Amino acid sequence: RARYWGTRKVGLQAFLTALAVNLKRWVNITLTKIKDKVKLPTASTVTVSA
């Protein structure tokens, strides 16, 4: 609720909330692209020779 807050504070909160949402989205997309390029070995693909 924005009662008694003033439009400047509410506008700032909306801006910062949108910034946080977009930053999280950008990080998730970037990490997904990096994971797709790297293809780390999983336990099922790793073979141990003794």
C-alpha positions as a printed NumPy array, in Angstrom:
array([[  0.   ,   0.   ,   0.   ],
       [  1.219,   3.439,  -0.864],
       [ -0.907,   5.453,   1.535],
       [  0.961,   8.474,   2.92 ],
       [  4.166,   7.501,   1.141],
       [  4.16 ,  10.025,  -1.647],
       [  4.456,   9.441,  -5.35 ],
       [  8.244,   9.849,  -5.459],
       [  8.848,   7.006,  -3.013],
       [  6.269,   4.786,  -4.697],
       [  7.799,   5.503,  -8.101],
       [ 11.262,   4.71 ,  -6.77 ],
       [ 10.034,   1.445,  -5.277],
       [  8.384,   0.46 ,  -8.57 ],
       [ 11.571,   1.278, -10.474],
       [ 13.787,  -0.715,  -8.099],
       [ 11.382,  -3.67 ,  -8.138],
       [ 11.386,  -3.737, -11.944],
       [ 15.18 ,  -3.448, -11.934],
       [ 15.503,  -6.428,  -9.582],
       [ 13.12 ,  -8.556, -11.657],
       [ 14.963,  -7.787, -14.882],
       [ 18.363,  -8.375, -13.278],
       [ 17.283, -11.8  , -11.995],
       [ 15.892, -12.651, -15.437],
       [ 19.146, -11.581, -17.131],
       [ 21.265, -13.646, -14.708],
       [ 19.128, -16.757, -15.24 ],
       [ 19.291, -16.422, -19.037],
       [ 23.054, -15.835, -18.963],
       [ 23.699, -18.812, -16.679],
       [ 21.532, -21.036, -18.875],
       [ 23.533, -20.043, -21.958],
       [ 26.822, -20.708, -20.163],
       [ 25.625, -24.104, -18.91 ],
       [ 24.539, -25.07 , -22.438],
       [ 27.977, -24.205, -23.835],
       [ 30.044, -25.892, -21.129],
       [ 28.137, -29.176, -20.669],
       [ 29.624, -30.291, -17.368],
       [ 30.025, -34.058, -16.947],
       [ 27.405, -35.778, -14.839],
       [ 27.783, -38.847, -12.661],
       [ 26.261, -41.07 , -15.355],
       [ 28.776, -39.984, -18.018],
       [ 31.925, -40.15 , -15.889],
       [ 33.749, -43.477, -15.986],
       [ 36.403, -44.446, -13.491],
       [ 39.027, -46.955, -14.563],
       [ 40.835, -48.793, -11.822]])
